[in-house]
Amino acid sequence: MANPNIVNVTSIYGNTAYVTPSGTTATTSWTFNGTTALTGLTPAVNTVNRVTSIVVANTTAAAVAATVAIADNATYGSGTPRYLAYQISVPANASLIVTDKTTSFYVTENQSVGVISATGNALTFVATFEAIT
């Protein structure tokens, strides 16, 4: 089931995932529960993820551009990206809130979230989400 009915929810689990891209191409391997098993925030079967926030932190002394997109395919890169943030400059030693609780969105089994850092190892993307079944 690609998009479960969330009217009759059986569980909602709060989660946090993060990724620090080492290169400058699209990254989707978010670390979750200590492993990098969560690809593109794509939910498990019969689950939908409600992404409640994405924050980007720049840990360097120079501004770095950040991109965040949702794609219409579970494997980011093979789908068409729809940008939430496109090449936004994150100032040195600062953070950017891409989306928060007031602008949350859902990710289904046939979608993924990818991020791009203009400089490798400069930005950390942190996402909070609810896994709804």
Summary of the structure (lengths in Angstrom):
residues: 133
radius of gyration: 14.3
end to end distance: 11.2
largest distance: 48.1
contacts: 418
relative contact order: 0.36
helix: 2%
strand: 53%
